[in-house]
Amino acid sequence: MAERYLLHLDSAGLRAARVHRGQVGLAEHFAAADGPPALAAWLRGHPQARCTLLVDLPDETYQLDTLPLVGPRDRRQLIARRQAQLGLDTPYITHQSLGRSAETQAGGASQEKILFAALNRPAALQTWLSVFEQGQRPLDGVHLASHLAAALAPRLPDLPPLALLVWTSPSGLRVSCLDGGRLRFSRLTPASSLAGLGLWQACHDEARRTHQYLVGQRAIDRNQTTPVYVLAHPQDHAALRRACPDSNELRFQAVDLPALARRCGLQSPIEDSDSLPLLLHTASRSRQLPQLAPAALRRPRQRLDTSTLLGALAASALAVSLVVSAHNLLEARRLREQADAALGEGLAEEARARSLQESTPRLPLPADALRADLSRLTSLQAFRTGLSSFLHRLAAALDTLPGVELSALEWSLPPDAPQTHAIAIVELRLPAGPKARPELARHVIATLHHHTGSLAQAAGAPDDQGPLRSPGGQGDADTRHALRVELTTRAP
């Protein structure tokens, strides 16, 4: 069974938490320096894990805009055009509707309020998303942690139409503005910026700065006292009241964080004012959070009703029909190609047969030409086994001549010789002796003639009066002498 994991991304790195039946347990933490390789190894160790990425970074931009009320198709085009007009150099931008505007145009038509939210430092997110892209692991979604404020709004007691919501987490201190229960603005102060300040004193200062910014943006009336809901453990409520006194602008109200978590269905105990377990649990149960992930990286997650199921079945049947039709078309095309190839091969064979027929001499040929060809064929057939027989006889002759070695053998059929004769030139090495005699050469020649039955004569052999010379011209007794013998053989 697939396990559900929430991945919480902040400036310090990535936390993996397992969410199951209201229980949230932190599993792994991947630092920003060496996190991507460690995350890739963790994903390989959890091949069935279903992951949702919750982005909690300070690099966020929120822009409120209004659009005329148009149809769904025109609305999508208007939203895409407004996103391009914002000039935000990031692919991670999303939007959500804040309902209709109370103000009207001159014609009296109401407008729709749209809040655009974007991550204006995309490299901080892309580094981690590349791990999923390279590993081809889909995500259930990528969401901003600020949008969880609207998911918590229904659980807050007596929430007015306009209020500030503050919580703390390992990412830092986040202050969000809720307008009618929907997110209007959010601001995260990183934990590193809170060093040296008390947590609740920083809460007071950041809530005041956010209020002043929203007053300047005319999102909050200057003369209106704005309630500030702070999620904190009961053990910190006294310190919170001391650090955050009420004023004409802000009225602070501590919210029991463990009690709120229980109302939201979280079963894990909360022992301090860290809201991260509640945020992860809320993200796991929310289905309408704005989406930052590219469509190619998301795992589809839809609930099919009856009509959708029937449409899916019809689409599947159509897809199967298209696949079968495409297969039949491809098979017919393959058969046509095979038929064309067979026809081409048949035509080529016919062309080769006609060429051979045209090049073959017409019969009957003249009798003289036939006799010459047959005579030549007969003479060539005679030598099919002649060389093998001759070599056997030559080997028998050399066996009777101790010390005589065969060093070279040439075999030829001279064109001017009779067709039944062949010439073999044998080069022999005679044994060295103190006085090599011509009688030895004549004995060798006679032996060869006796065994081979061939006419033997010395090719360049010494005569009776002179010593047998070596190829180098030396006549001493320690040199082995060479003898070349020409044998004229007949066909067997």
N, C-alpha and C positions, 0 to 999 in steps of 0.2 A: 504494500500500500504506500502511495506517495506521501511524503511528509511535507508539511507546510512550514516555510521559513520566511521570516521578515528580515530583510537586510536594511540596517539603519546606517546611512551615510552622513558623516559630518566631517569637519575639518581635520579631525584626528585620525580618521580611517573609517573602516566598515565593521559593523557588528552584525553577527548572524544570530538570530533568535528563533527558537522553535516554538510554534504556536499550535496548541492542541487542546481542544475542549476547555477553553477558558484559561489554560495554563500558558505562561510565557516564561521560557527559560533561555538565558543567554548561552549560546553554544561556542562561538568563536569570535575573536577580534583580530582584524587585519589592519596593521598600521599603514599609514599613507605611503611610507617609504618603500616597503616591500610587500604591500598588500595584494596587487594584481596577481603575481605568481602564486602567492599563498591561496588566494581565492580560487584560482584555476585548479590547484591541487585539491582544494576542498570540494569543488564541484565534481571533480573526477571521483572522489570518494563518496559522493552522494548523487549517484546518477538519476535517482527517482525523485529528488527534492524539487518541490514547486516553490519558486522564489518570487517575492514581491519586494521591490526596492523603494525605500522611503528616504527621500532626499531632505536633509536638514542642514542646509548651508546658508550662510549670510548673504550670498551673492544672488539676491532675488530682486525682481522688479515687478511692480504692480501698477497697472494703468486702467482707469475706469473710462469707458466710452459708451456712447449710446448709438443704437441702430434703429432705423424705422422698422415697424412690424411688417414683415414680408413673409412669403412662403418659405418652406424649408430649403429649396434649392437656391433661391436668391439669398437667403440668410447665410448659407455656407459660403457663397461667393463674397458677400459683404464682409464676413468675418475674416476670410483669407486676405481680402484687400486691406482691411484695417491692420491685420498683423504685419503685412508688408510695409505699411505706412509708418508703423512704430519705429522702424529702422533698428531693431534689435538684432545684433549679429550673433544669433544663436538659433539652433534648430529645436531647442527645448523650450517651447512656448505652448501654453494652453489657455483655455478660457472657460468661463462659467457664467451663467445668467444670474443676475440679481433681481430679476423681475421687471415689471414695468415702471417707468419713471413717472413720478407724480406731476412733473411739469409737462406742459403741452406746447406744441408748436403753434404758429399763428393760425393754422387751420384747425387746431384742436385735436390732432392725432397724437396719441401717446407713443412713447418710444420704449425700447428694451434696453436695460442697463446690462452691459457686458464687462466683466472684469478679466483683463488679460494678465496672466502671471507667467513670468519667464525666468529662467536661470541664466543670468548674464555672464557667467564664466563657465562655458560649456566644457572646457578641458577637465574641470574637476569631476564631472560626471562621465565624460567620454572615456577616461582612463579605465573606469570600472566596467562600463558597458562593453568595451572592446573584448573583455574576457568572455562575456556571453556570446558575442558575435563570432569570435574565433572558435569557441567551443561548441557553437551551434546549439546553445541552450536557450530556450525561450523563457521569457519572464511573464508572470501574470500581470505585471504593471509596474510603472514607475510614477510615483506620486510625490508631491511636496508635502512636508510635514505641516505646513501652515494650513492646508485645507482640512486638517483634522479638527480645527477649531469649530467649523460649522457642524461636524459630526458630533461634537461634544455639547453643542449648544442646547439641544433638547433635554439634556440631563441636568442642566444648571437650574437651580431654583430661582423662580421669579425673574427670569432674564428680561430686561427691558429691550425696546427696539434697538437701542444703540448702546454698546458697552465695549469695554476692553477686557480681553482674556489674557492672563499671564500664566506661564508655567516654566519650570526649570527642567533641564535634562543635561546629559553629558555634553550636548552641543553648546549649551549656554542658556541664556534667558530670552524667551520669545514673548513678544507682546503683539497681540492680534486684535484687530478691530472687527466687531461683528455688527452688521447692519441688517436688522430684521432676521437674525439667526444665520445670515450668510456672511462669508468672509469679505471684508472690504479692503483691508490692508494688514500686512504682517511685517514684523521686523525682528531679526535675530541678532542678539549681541553675543559674540562668541565667548566661550568660557575663558579663553586666554585674556580677553579684555576686562574680565571681572577680577583679575588678580589684584589683591591689595584692598578691595572694597568688600564690605559686608554684603551677603547675598540679598538681603531684604532692603538694604539701603540702595543697592544697584537696581532693585525692582522699582523702588520709588522714583529714582532718577530716570530710568528708561521709560516708565509709564508717563512721566511728565514730558519727556522729549517727544514721545510718540503723540501725545495729546496736542502739543504745540504744532507739530507737523500737520496733523489732521485739521486743526483749526485753520492753519494757513492754506490748506487745500479745500477749505469750506466743506469738508466732510462732517465736521462737528461744529455746532453752534458755540460761539465764543462765550455766551452768557449761560450756557447750560452746564450743569454739573454732571460729569460722566462717571458712571460706576465702573469700578475696576475689580474684576473677579480674579483672585490669585489662588491657584491650586497649590496647597501646602498640607503637610502632615500636621495633625493637631498639636504635636509637640513643638511646632514652630509658629503657632498662631500668635503667641504672646510676643515673640520677637518681631513678627511681621507687623503687629499693631503698633509697636514702639517705633519701628523704622519707617512706617508708612502712615502718618497721620492724615486725616481727611482735610480737605481744603475746599475753597469755593469752586475749584475746577474738577477735582478728583475725589471720589469717595471709594475707599478700599474696602473690599469684603473678602474675607478668607473663606475658601471652599475646602471642606474636608476631603482631601485627596483619596484616602482609602475608602470612604463611604461612596464617593463618586465612582470609583473603580468597581465597587460591588454592584452599583446600580447599572453599570455598563456591562456586567457579566464577567468581569475579570476574577478568576479564582486564586491567582497568585497573591501572596501577601505583599503589602507595600509598607516598608519600615521607615521610609524617610520621604522627603519632598521631591524625589526624582520621579518625574512623570513619564519616563520612557516606557515602562511596562504597560501603562495605560494607553499610550500613543500606539504602541505596536499592536496591542489587542484591538484597539479601535480601527486601525488600518486593516487588520485581518478580517473584520466584519463589515467594513464599508464596501459597497458595490458601486457607488456613484461618484467616486473621487475623480477629479480631472486627471487626464492621462498625459504623461510626458514622453513615454517610450515610443519609438518609431513602430509603425505597424508591422514591419518585417521582424521585429524582435519580440513581439508580444505573443503569448499563447492565447488563442481565442477562448473566451469563457462566456458562454451564452446559455440561457435557459430556454429550451425549445418548448413552445406550446403546441397545441394540436395542429393549427394551420401551418406553423413553421415546420413541424415534423412532416406534414403531408407535402409541403413544398420541397423539403429536403429529399423526400423519397422520389418525388417527380423529377427533381434535378438529377438524382442518382440514376434513375431509369433512363433519362435522356442522355446522361454521360455514358452509360453502358451502351446505349444504341449508337452513339457517335463513335465510341471506341470500336464496336463491332463493324460498323460501316467503314471506318478508316482501315481496319484490318482487312476487310474484303477488298477494298480498293487497292491497297498495297499488294495483296496476293494476286489480284488480277493483273496489276502492272508487272509484277514479277514474272507471271506466266507469259505475258506478251513479250517481255524482254527475252525470256528463254526461247520462245518460238522464233523471234527475230534472229537470235544468235544461231539457232539450229538451221534456219534458212540460209543465213550467211555462210555457215560452214559447208552446207550442201552445195551452194553455188561455187565456193572456192574449190571443193573437191572436183566438181565437174570441170572447172577451168584447168586444174592441174592434169586431169585425165586427158582433156583435149590437147594440152601442150605436149604430154608424153606421146600421145598418138601421132601428133604432127612431127615430132622429132624422131620417131621410130622409122627406119628405112622400110620401104614397101617391098614385100616379097612377091615373087621369088627374086633372090639376088643372083648375080652371075656365078657360075660354077667355080671360076678361078678364085674369086674373092672368098667363097665359102671354104675352098680347100686351103687357102693360105691361113685363114683364121683357125681352122681346125688343126692345122699343122702346128701353128704357134701355141695353141692351147695344149696340145699333146706334149710339146717340149717343156712347157711350164709345169705341167702336172708331173712330169718325170722327176722333178727336183723337190717335190713336196717332202719326201723322206730321205733325199740324197745326202743332205748335210748331216743329219743325225747318224746315218750309217757310216759316213766317212769319219766322223768324230770318234765313233766307237773303234773303228779300225786303227785310227791314229793313236788312240790311247793304248791299244794292244801293242802297237809297235814301240811306243815309249816305255812300256813296262819291260821290254827286253833290252833296253839301253840304260843301264844304271849310270847315274851321274849326268844324264842329258836332260835338260829342262826346257819346257816350252815357254817362250817369252812373248810371242806374238803370233796371231793367225789372221790372215786376210782372205776373204772369200769374195769372188767376183764372177760375173757372167759377162765377159766382154761382148760388145755388140757385133764385132767382126769375127768372133769365134763361132764354130758350129754350134747349133742349138742344143746338141746333146753333150757338149763339153763345158766344164767349169774349171776355173783356175783357183787353186788354193796356194798361198805363199805362207810357208811355215818358217818362223825364226826360232832357232834353238840355241841354247847355251851349252857348249861342250865343257866337260870337266877340265879343270886346270891341271897341268902336269909339267914336269920338268922339260919335256920336249913334246909339244903337241904335233902329231903327224897328220899329213894329208890322208893316210890310210884310215884314220878314225872318221874323217868326214865321208870318205867313200863307203865305209861300213854303215854309217848312219843312213846315207842315201839309199843303199841297197836294202837295208832293213825296212825303210819306209815304203819302198817300192814293193817289197815282198808282202807286207801286211796290208797295204791299202790297194794294191793292184793298179796304182796310178803311175803314169810316166813321171819320173822324178829327175830333176836336174838342179844342180847348185846354182843359185843366183848370186854371182860374185864370189864363188868358192875358190879357194887357193888351188893351184895346180900341184902336180906331184913333186916338183922341184923345190917349192918354197914352203916355209912354215905357215900354219894357219894363223892369220892375223886377227887381232881384236878390233872392235869398231873404232877404238881410239888410235890404232896404228901401233900399239905396243906389242912386242913379241916375246916378252919374258915368260918364264915358266909359271909364275904365280897368277897370271891373268886368265880368266875364263873367256874362251873364244866363242864368237857368234857365228852361226851358220844359217843362211837363208836358203830354203829349198822350195822350188816351184813345182807343184804337183798338178798335173793335168788329169782331171777326173772325168769319168763318164756317168751319165745318168744310170741309176741302177735298173 
